[in-house]
Each structure stands twice: as C-alpha cells, then as structure tokens.
Amino acid sequence: KFGLFACCMAKANTSTNTKDLHEDCLECRLVGTGAMMGLSTYFFVQWKTAGPATSLSHHRFTAALGTAFALAGIARFLI
C-alpha cells in the first residue's frame, strides 16, 4: 500500500469513528490545495493574456473560474 494517498487510505480503513473518516492528512490537503491553486493560476493567466478580440463574456468567465478555484484551494486547505 504505497502511494500518494496511502496515509489517508490506511487511516480510513482502521478508523471506526465517522469524524476520523472525513479528516485528511497534511499531504492530501497540500496536494488538493496545490491542484486548485494551479488551476486558478492557469485561468488567471488565460484571462490576462486573452487578446482584445475575445468577447467580454469570455473574460468574465475565465476570471470567475480563476476566482472560484482560488477560493476552493483556500477552502481545501482550511477545511
């Protein structure tokens, strides 16, 4: 049972308390936060580098996605 999420899987398999089943290890939180922040960065770069021919709705949509993934990353780390 070696792998990136082996610590969480081992913890979930040995725990009988339902609260413990929903807690993540630090590594899982960091990976999830990094993924969300990476997506957020990608969407913000797309938003900033979009040319003037791009529609206003596209600009708003990519900015909204960047903001949503940034908030999800923060929530993933704190919750």
C-alpha positions in Angstrom: 0.0 0.0 0.0 2.5 2.6 -1.1 1.4 5.7 -2.9 0.5 9.3 -2.7 -2.7 8.8 -0.6 -1.7 5.7 1.3 -1.7 7.6 4.6 -5.3 8.6 4.2 -6.4 5.2 3.0 -4.7 3.5 6.0 -6.3 6.0 8.3 -9.8 5.5 6.8 -9.5 1.7 6.9 -8.5 1.5 10.6 -10.8 4.1 11.9 -14.3 3.4 13.3 -15.2 6.9 14.2 -17.1 8.7 11.5 -15.4 12.0 12.2 -12.0 10.5 11.6 -13.1 9.2 8.2 -13.5 12.7 6.9 -10.2 14.1 8.1 -7.4 14.4 5.6 -3.7 14.1 6.3 -1.5 17.1 5.6 -0.1 15.7 2.4 -3.6 15.3 1.0 -4.5 18.8 1.9 -1.3 20.2 0.3 -1.9 18.2 -2.9 -5.5 19.3 -3.2 -4.6 22.9 -2.4 -1.8 22.9 -5.0 -4.1 21.5 -7.7 -6.7 24.1 -7.0 -4.2 27.0 -6.9 -2.6 25.6 -10.1 -5.9 25.7 -11.9 -6.6 29.2 -10.6 -3.2 30.4 -11.8 -3.9 28.9 -15.3 -7.3 30.6 -15.6 -5.9 34.0 -14.4 -3.1 33.7 -17.0 -5.6 32.9 -19.7 -7.7 35.9 -18.6 -4.7 38.3 -18.7 -3.3 37.1 -22.0 -6.6 37.0 -23.9 -6.5 39.3 -26.9 -8.8 42.3 -27.5 -10.8 40.2 -30.0 -12.0 38.0 -27.1 -15.6 38.6 -26.0 -16.4 40.3 -22.7 -18.3 37.2 -21.6 -15.1 35.0 -22.1 -13.1 37.5 -20.0 -15.7 37.4 -17.2 -16.0 33.6 -17.4 -12.2 32.9 -17.1 -11.9 35.5 -14.3 -14.8 33.8 -12.4 -13.2 30.4 -12.8 -9.9 31.7 -11.6 -11.5 33.2 -8.5 -13.6 30.1 -7.9 -10.6 27.8 -8.0 -8.6 30.1 -5.7 -11.4 30.1 -3.2 -11.7 26.3 -3.5 -7.9 26.0 -2.8 -8.1 28.1 0.3 -11.2 26.2 1.5 -9.4 22.9 0.8 -6.5 23.9 2.9 -8.5 25.3 5.8 -11.5 22.9 6.0 
